[in-house]
Amino acid sequence: MKLLLTSDWHVRDDTPVCRTDDFWKVQWSKINWLIEQANRFDAHILNGGDLFNRGRPVQSQVLELMLIRLFHQLKKSLRMWIVPGNHDLPFHSMGELERSSLGVLFEMGVIANLHGVGTYLGKESELFLCGRGWGYDLNEVVIPDGYSKKDTIGVVHTMVCTKGNEYPGASDAELYLKKHPQFKLIVTGDNHKRFVVRDGDRLLVNPGSLTRQAIDADDPVVYLYDTDKDDLVELPVPIEKDVISSEHRDVVVERDEKIAVFVESMKNEYDSDLDFEGNLKAHLVENPVSKETEKLIWEAVGA
């Protein structure tokens, strides 16, 4: 059996500040190419999460319809399995999944939700596939009797990093693989840098992002994994040259500074009777900011 490993598409209704091309067109061409590869190799798609850049984008219905049309091109015998990433969830809350764009696609049966679910793949159910979304761990999955690390695959949206490329709060990828010996393959999402970690014949694959949305982004790839041969092949995603601009650095720095100042001003004003969104709204009423800054704040919290 063949599996196509991918993650962090971050489908969005706006253009990353580092892009100088038609990013709307770019997104659909990349996804269409990936679906073509799935059909070509007769491969199921495993996605490590963050299909969307926001839980419920402004043009949500347009994005959802575009993805539905594209996934209708996938062979009927194939599916995409995904776990929800933090960007897929309004307010980064799993309890909000049903009202997210990802939840809409789950409800329509276009793609399959792997969070907290185990499924069997193969003609004789030789593989057990399971997953956990953002904020959860693979150790919480119960593997049925009769399945060993030779025939179990886990998909999880959690930040793991390689040595020399550490990220605050992230787990070491090698240690994470050793911590979960019950899986022959672990697919992780959240880190947009691509890498592969091995422990004997076991693998942890972090595919990275499908599109370049930052100046230091890796050139995108997807991984083709043959479960029978334990063979992993890197498939470069077609890209255009000279479409990434460095001019956005100042924009990002200014945004971060504005948000940092705002967060500092909120520290002593938290009301325990209100949820986070309520406290934020109350603070904005008492401490009005420019429309530009307010927009950045709501974008930053994913609301």
N, C-alpha and C positions, 0 to 999 in steps of 0.2 A: 504494500500500500504506500501511496505517496501523499505527503502533506506539504502544503505551502505555508511557511511561517512568516508572519508579518505583525506589525504593531504600530500604534501611534500615528494614525492617519491624520487626526486633527482636522477633519473636514470643517470648513468655515465659510461664512458668508462675507468676510472682508479679506483684505490682502495684507499679508505680513509686511511690516515696514521695510524689510530688507529686499523685497522682491520688486523687480522693475518690469516684469512681464505680466501677461494676463493670467493671474493665479487661478481664477475661476476655471479657465480652460485647462490649466495645468493639472488641477486636482482630478478632473474627470478622465483625462488622458492616462494618468498613472493608475487609477483604479480600473479602468477599462483594460489596460495592459496586464494588470495582475490577474483579472478574471480570465483573460485570454490564456495566460500561463496555466491557470488551474485547469481549464478545459483541455489545453494541449497535453498536460501531463496526467490528466485524470486524477487530480489531487484535491482533497478537502483543504480548506483554508482554516488555519488556527491563528487567531488574532489576540494579541496581548492587551488590548484595551485602548481607550481614548480614540474611539472612532470619530467622535466629534470634538471640536475645540471648546465648545460650551454645551452645557446640558440641554439648553433649549435656545438655539440661535434665533435671531430676529427673523430671518427668512427660513425658519425651520421646515415649513411645508415644502418649499422649493428644494431644499437639500434632501429631505426625506424622499421626495418623488424621484429625484435624480438617482439616488442610491437604489431605490426600488427598481427603476428601469435598468440600471446596470446589472444588478444581481439577477434579473430575469434572464440574463444571457448565460448564467452559470448552468451547466448541465444539471438535469433533474436529479441525477444520482449523487450530486455533490452538494456540500453545504459549507457555509462559513460559521465557525464556532468562535464566540468571543466572550470575554469577561468584561464587565463595566470598569472603565478607568475613572479616575477622579474628575476628569474634564467631561466625561459623559453624564455626570450626575449634577443636577441643580443643587447648589450650595454644597457640593461634594458629599452628598448624603445618599446612601443606598436606599433610604426610605422614600426618596423622590424619584426612583427609577421609572415608575409607571408614567410620570408626566414628562419624561425626557424624550428627546428625539430617538435615542437608542431604544427606549421602551416601546415607542411606536413601531419600530422595525421588528422588535421581538413579537409584539402583539399580532402583527400582520404575517408572521412566519417567514419573513424574508431572510433573516439570519437567526441563528440559534444562541440562546443565552446559556453559557456554561457555568455561571456563578452558582456554586452550591449544588451543581447537578453532575451526575455521572452518566456517561453514555457509552455504548459499545460500538466499536468500529470494525469493519471487516466482514467478509461473508460468513465467517464462523465466530464472529464477535471475539476475535483474537486480541483486540486492543481495548483497554479501558481508558477513557478520556474523561478528565475532570478538571475543574477550575475554581478559582476564587478571584473576586473583584477587589478593587482598591479598599484597603483597610482590613483585609482578611488574609489568612495564611493557609498554605496547602496542607499543613498538619491537621487542619480541621476537616479534611476530606476522609471519608471512610472508604477504603478500597475493599471490594468484595473478596470473599474467600476464593482461592484458586488463581489469583492474579499476583504476579511477582513484579519486581522492578524491571523484568525483561519485557513486560507487556502493559505497562502503565505510563501515561503521559499526563503531565500537569501543565495548566496554563494559569498564570497569575499576574495581576497588575501590581507590582511592587518595585521600588527603586533598589536595584542592585548595581554595583560598580566593580570595575577591575582595579587592581593595584596601580597607583600612579594617577588614577582618574577618579579619586574619591569625591563623594557628594555628601553634604551634611545630612545625617539621618539615614543614609543608605546602608544596605547590608553588603558585605564583601561577597562577590558572586561565587567565588570558589567555596567559601564557607557555607553559603546558602545551598549550593548543590550537595555538599557533604551532609548538611542538616536534614536533607530530604532524600534519603537513600532508597525510598520506595518507588522512585520514578526513574525510568530509563531516559526520559527527555523532559526537561522543564523549559517552557517558553515564557519569558518575562516581558513586561511592558513598563513604560514610564520613563526609562532612560532613553534619550533619543540617539545615543551613541551605540553603534552596532558592535557586538563582540560575541565570541563563542568561548565557553569554558568547558573543559573536559575533566572527568574523574574516571579514569579507566575507559570503559566503553559507554559511560553515561555522559549526557550532554546538558548544558544549560545554554540556551540560545536567546540572546537579546537582539531582536532584529533592527532596532532603531526606528527612526521615523520614515514614513513613505515619501514625504516631500521635505524639501529644505526650507525651513521657516525661520532660520537664524543664520547669521553670517558665518558661524563656525560649524555649521551642520555638516555631518558626513554625507557623502554621496549615497543616495538611498539604494538599498538592496532588499530582496526577499530571499529566503532560504528554502530550498527544496530538499525534503528529508524522505528518504526511502526506508520505511520501517523494517522491511525484510533484509536489507543489506546493511542497515545502520549507516547509511551513506548520506552525507550532508554536502550540498552544493550551493554556492552563492550565486544568485542571479542578479546582476546589476540592473537597476531600473533606468530606462532611457531618460536622459536629462539634457537640457539646453545649457550652453555655456554663456557666461557673461550676463546672467540675469539676477545676480546677487549683489546688492549694494551695501557698503559699509556706512552709509550716511545715517543709518538708524541708530547708531550707538548713542549719539547725543540725545535722541528722543527717548530711548530706554532709560538712560541715566536720569533725565529730567522727570520722567514718570515715577521712577523708584524714589526719588527724593521727595516728590509731592506726597506719595503714599506714606513714606516713613514719617514725615511731619504730621500727617493726619492721624496715623495710628498712635503716635506719641501723645497727641492731644486727647485721645479717647480713653487713655489708661485709667483715669480716675472718675470716669463718668458712667461706668457699667451699671445697669439696673438689672438685678437678678430676676425681676418679674417679666422681663422681655427676653425674646430670643435674640440671636445675633442680628438678624435683619432689622428687628424692631429697634434695638439699641442704635444701630447704624442710622436708621431713618431719623430717630429722635436727635441724635447728635448733629445731623445735617440741618435739622430745623433750627437748633440752638446755635450752630456754628456754620453758617452758610459758606460755601466755597464756590469757585467759578464752575460753570457748566462743564468745562473741559476736565477739571479735576474730579468733579462728581462722576463723570462718565468713566474716568480711569479707575476710580474706586470700585464702582459696581462691576466693571469688567474684571478687576483683579480678584474679586470674591466670587466671580462666576454667576452672578445673579442676572 
